Amino acid sequence: MAGGRYPYPKHVWSPTGGWWTQPTNWKANTAVAVGISATIVAAAWKFSAQNEERHMRPKGWIPSQMWAKEFKDGEVYGKK
C-alpha cells in the first residue's frame, strides 16, 4: 500500500466498517454466512425438487431428471 495509515474522521459511519477494518472474527462470520446461505439454498432446492412437474416431455436430457419424482421409475426422456 502506498503510504501509511493516515488520520481519518472518527465520526464517519460506514456500513462496511470504515477505514482499514479487519474484524478479528471474520473467519467465523464468513463460516456462519456460508452455512446460512447453504441451508437456504438446500431448502429451496428440496422444495423445488418435490414440487417440480413437467407438463410436456423434455426434448432432451435435463439435469433435474436425476432428482425429480416423475423420473424416478428409470424412464429418461430424450435418450434413444
Secondary structure, DSSP 4 states (H G I P E B T S, - for coil): --S------TT---TT-STT---TTHHHHHHHHHHHHHHHHHHHHHHHHHH---SS--SS--GGGGT-GGGTTS--TT--
